[in-house]
Amino acid sequence: MARRSLAAKRYAEAVAAMASQAVTWDEWLRDLTQVADAMREPSIRAILADPNQVVKVSAFLDSRAMREGLRPETIRLLHVMAARRALGLVPDTVEWLHELADKARGIRRVDITSAVPLDQAQQLQVRTHLAGANTDPSRVVLTLHVDPSIIGGLVIREGDQIRDRSVRARLETLRENMA
Protein backbone atom coordinates (compact mmCIF):
# COMPACT_ATOMS: atom_id res chain seq x y z
CA MET A 1 0.00 0.00 0.00
CA ALA A 2 1.27 3.44 -0.86
CA ARG A 3 2.09 5.80 1.95
CA ARG A 4 -0.94 7.90 2.84
CA SER A 5 -0.89 11.49 4.01
CA LEU A 6 -1.21 12.17 7.73
CA ALA A 7 -3.06 15.39 6.88
CA ALA A 8 -5.63 13.23 5.09
CA LYS A 9 -5.85 11.08 8.22
CA ARG A 10 -6.77 14.17 10.26
CA TYR A 11 -9.58 15.00 7.84
CA ALA A 12 -10.74 11.38 7.98
CA GLU A 13 -10.70 11.46 11.79
CA ALA A 14 -12.83 14.63 11.77
CA VAL A 15 -15.29 12.98 9.38
CA ALA A 16 -15.24 9.81 11.51
CA ALA A 17 -16.21 11.81 14.58
CA MET A 18 -19.23 13.20 12.73
CA ALA A 19 -20.06 9.84 11.14
CA SER A 20 -19.97 7.92 14.41
CA GLN A 21 -22.07 10.51 16.20
CA ALA A 22 -24.81 10.53 13.55
CA VAL A 23 -24.20 6.93 12.34
CA THR A 24 -23.65 8.12 8.77
CA TRP A 25 -20.59 6.06 7.80
CA ASP A 26 -22.08 4.82 4.54
CA GLU A 27 -23.22 8.28 3.46
CA TRP A 28 -19.80 9.85 4.10
CA LEU A 29 -18.01 7.01 2.34
CA ARG A 30 -20.37 7.20 -0.65
CA ASP A 31 -20.04 10.99 -0.98
CA LEU A 32 -16.27 11.15 -0.61
CA THR A 33 -15.75 8.19 -2.92
CA GLN A 34 -17.90 9.95 -5.51
CA VAL A 35 -15.73 13.06 -5.18
CA ALA A 36 -12.49 11.04 -5.36
CA ASP A 37 -13.77 9.31 -8.51
CA ALA A 38 -14.67 12.66 -10.08
CA MET A 39 -11.19 13.96 -9.25
CA ARG A 40 -9.66 11.30 -11.51
CA GLU A 41 -10.87 13.18 -14.58
CA PRO A 42 -7.96 15.04 -16.21
CA SER A 43 -9.84 18.34 -16.56
CA ILE A 44 -10.78 18.35 -12.88
CA ARG A 45 -7.26 17.33 -11.80
CA ALA A 46 -5.85 20.24 -13.83
CA ILE A 47 -8.14 22.73 -12.07
CA LEU A 48 -7.36 21.34 -8.62
CA ALA A 49 -3.61 21.23 -9.28
CA ASP A 50 -3.38 24.94 -10.12
CA PRO A 51 -3.22 27.02 -6.92
CA ASN A 52 -4.32 30.09 -8.90
CA GLN A 53 -7.64 28.49 -9.78
CA VAL A 54 -9.42 29.09 -6.44
CA VAL A 55 -12.43 30.62 -8.20
CA LYS A 56 -12.70 27.62 -10.53
CA VAL A 57 -12.36 25.21 -7.59
CA SER A 58 -15.18 26.99 -5.77
CA ALA A 59 -17.30 26.90 -8.92
CA PHE A 60 -16.48 23.20 -9.30
CA LEU A 61 -17.67 22.51 -5.75
CA ASP A 62 -20.86 24.48 -6.29
CA SER A 63 -21.56 23.04 -9.74
CA ARG A 64 -24.75 21.14 -10.20
CA ALA A 65 -22.87 18.04 -11.34
CA MET A 66 -20.80 17.96 -8.16
CA ARG A 67 -23.66 18.81 -5.82
CA GLU A 68 -25.91 16.17 -7.30
CA GLY A 69 -26.32 13.55 -4.64
CA LEU A 70 -23.81 15.08 -2.20
CA ARG A 71 -25.01 15.94 1.26
CA PRO A 72 -24.55 19.52 2.56
CA GLU A 73 -22.07 18.28 5.19
CA THR A 74 -19.86 16.86 2.47
CA ILE A 75 -19.97 20.08 0.47
CA ARG A 76 -19.01 22.07 3.59
CA LEU A 77 -16.06 19.75 4.20
CA LEU A 78 -14.94 20.14 0.60
CA HIS A 79 -15.12 23.93 0.87
CA VAL A 80 -12.94 23.79 4.00
CA MET A 81 -10.46 21.53 2.22
CA ALA A 82 -10.49 23.83 -0.83
CA ALA A 83 -9.80 26.89 1.32
CA ARG A 84 -6.81 25.06 2.76
CA ARG A 85 -5.78 23.86 -0.71
CA ALA A 86 -6.18 20.29 0.46
CA LEU A 87 -8.66 18.85 -2.04
CA GLY A 88 -5.88 16.68 -3.40
CA LEU A 89 -6.08 14.78 -0.11
CA VAL A 90 -9.60 13.47 -0.79
CA PRO A 91 -8.48 10.06 -2.17
CA ASP A 92 -6.21 9.46 0.86
CA THR A 93 -8.98 10.70 3.16
CA VAL A 94 -11.33 8.09 1.68
CA GLU A 95 -8.78 5.32 2.34
CA TRP A 96 -8.30 6.43 5.94
CA LEU A 97 -12.06 6.75 6.42
CA HIS A 98 -12.63 3.20 5.19
CA GLU A 99 -10.12 2.01 7.77
CA LEU A 100 -11.73 4.04 10.57
CA ALA A 101 -15.23 2.89 9.57
CA ASP A 102 -14.13 -0.75 9.62
CA LYS A 103 -12.62 -0.31 13.06
CA ALA A 104 -15.78 1.36 14.40
CA ARG A 105 -17.93 -1.41 12.96
CA GLY A 106 -15.67 -4.19 14.25
CA ILE A 107 -14.68 -5.33 10.76
CA ARG A 108 -11.24 -6.81 10.18
CA ARG A 109 -9.74 -6.86 6.70
CA VAL A 110 -7.17 -9.57 6.11
CA ASP A 111 -5.10 -10.37 3.00
CA ILE A 112 -4.61 -14.08 2.49
CA THR A 113 -2.08 -15.50 0.04
CA SER A 114 -2.29 -19.20 -0.77
CA ALA A 115 -0.56 -21.46 -3.30
CA VAL A 116 -3.91 -22.46 -4.84
CA PRO A 117 -7.32 -20.77 -4.80
CA LEU A 118 -9.30 -21.36 -1.60
CA ASP A 119 -12.82 -22.76 -1.96
CA GLN A 120 -15.76 -21.41 0.05
CA ALA A 121 -15.37 -23.98 2.85
CA GLN A 122 -11.66 -23.17 3.22
CA GLN A 123 -12.40 -19.44 3.26
CA LEU A 124 -14.97 -19.96 6.03
CA GLN A 125 -12.45 -22.06 7.96
CA VAL A 126 -9.82 -19.29 7.68
CA ARG A 127 -12.34 -16.59 8.70
CA THR A 128 -13.49 -18.68 11.67
CA HIS A 129 -9.90 -19.29 12.78
CA LEU A 130 -8.99 -15.61 12.45
CA ALA A 131 -12.16 -14.47 14.22
CA GLY A 132 -11.49 -16.62 17.26
CA ALA A 133 -14.07 -17.88 19.70
CA ASN A 134 -15.60 -14.52 20.62
CA THR A 135 -16.07 -12.91 17.22
CA ASP A 136 -18.51 -13.49 14.37
CA PRO A 137 -16.57 -14.83 11.34
CA SER A 138 -18.62 -12.58 9.07
CA ARG A 139 -16.76 -9.62 10.62
CA VAL A 140 -13.54 -10.89 9.00
CA VAL A 141 -13.29 -9.81 5.35
CA LEU A 142 -10.75 -11.69 3.28
CA THR A 143 -8.90 -10.45 0.23
CA LEU A 144 -7.54 -13.51 -1.51
CA HIS A 145 -4.33 -13.78 -3.53
CA VAL A 146 -2.77 -16.79 -5.22
CA ASP A 147 1.01 -17.22 -5.36
CA PRO A 148 2.16 -20.73 -6.33
CA SER A 149 5.72 -19.90 -5.22
CA ILE A 150 4.72 -20.27 -1.55
CA ILE A 151 4.23 -24.00 -2.31
CA GLY A 152 1.58 -24.48 0.40
CA GLY A 153 0.17 -22.98 3.56
CA LEU A 154 -0.87 -19.35 3.93
CA VAL A 155 0.62 -15.89 4.25
CA ILE A 156 -1.70 -13.77 6.40
CA ARG A 157 -1.44 -9.99 6.39
CA GLU A 158 -3.57 -7.84 8.65
CA GLY A 159 -2.58 -4.22 8.82
CA ASP A 160 1.15 -4.09 9.55
CA GLN A 161 1.35 -7.67 10.78
CA ILE A 162 2.40 -10.52 8.51
CA ARG A 163 2.20 -14.16 9.58
CA ASP A 164 4.02 -16.30 7.06
CA ARG A 165 2.77 -19.86 7.51
CA SER A 166 3.85 -20.94 4.04
CA VAL A 167 5.80 -24.07 3.18
CA ARG A 168 8.37 -21.85 1.43
CA ALA A 169 9.02 -19.93 4.68
CA ARG A 170 9.34 -23.16 6.65
CA LEU A 171 11.80 -24.57 4.12
CA GLU A 172 13.87 -21.38 4.25
CA THR A 173 13.95 -21.55 8.06
CA LEU A 174 14.99 -25.19 7.91
CA ARG A 175 17.76 -24.34 5.38
CA GLU A 176 19.04 -21.52 7.63
CA ASN A 177 19.05 -23.77 10.68
CA MET A 178 20.99 -26.48 8.86
CA ALA A 179 23.64 -24.05 7.54
Disulfide bonds with the S-S distance in Angstrom:
none
